[in-house]
Amino acid sequence: MQDDYFVLMRARSQQHPLLAWAQSYRPFLKGRPVEVTEPVQLMLGEPVPPRPVMVDHHSLPDPVVSPRVKVVLDEARLHGVQLVAAGVQVGDATLTYWLVHMWRRIACVDRERSELTVDPDDGDVLDIQRLVLDEEVLGEVPLEERLAFRLAESVVHLFHRTVVERVLSLTPPPEGLRFIPVTEWGDSAAFH
């Protein structure tokens, strides 16, 4: 099961901007779907590249994806994932993207086999050097309900191999994202 999951990360490029909220984001902090009647407003985050290149995936740190990646995620019928329309202000233009609101959180970090930094006061996970998933916990959740989810212990977005394969099969290949196997991922993966 460890080999079935991948962490979604942004590609290493100084030209692909980070994104930031241009409105209140508090409703998205709760572990449930949000009610929205119009696209959420996002903007380029600091530091803004001199010539930003908009690609298929940007980080908020929540994933924000292009319409073509959104179609693939829609087709996968991801339980616990809400795709929310987003307007991203880039110069004078507002581009259409989709915020991947993973409200499904599963507490499945194997605390004994993972390498963690834990807060001594409350036991919260502060840092993950090596991630091992608790297969017993995941085994209790039907596969269709864990194709994509966020770790309850940390802001880490996980996708099942079948979803990763669908996204990577796009033509041309999607830009701006990397799927790192859980077995190779740690908090420092962004720098490798």
Secondary structure, 3 states (H helix, E strand, C coil): CHHHEEEEEECCCCCCCCEEECCCCHHHHCCCCCCCCCCEEEEECCCCCCCCCCCCEEECCCEEECHHHHHHHHHCCCCCEEEEEEEEEECCEEEEEEEEEECCEECCECCCCCEEEECCCCCCEEEEEECCECHHHHHCCCHHHCCEEEECCCCCEEEEHHHHHHHHCCCCCCCCEEEEEHHHCCHHHHHC
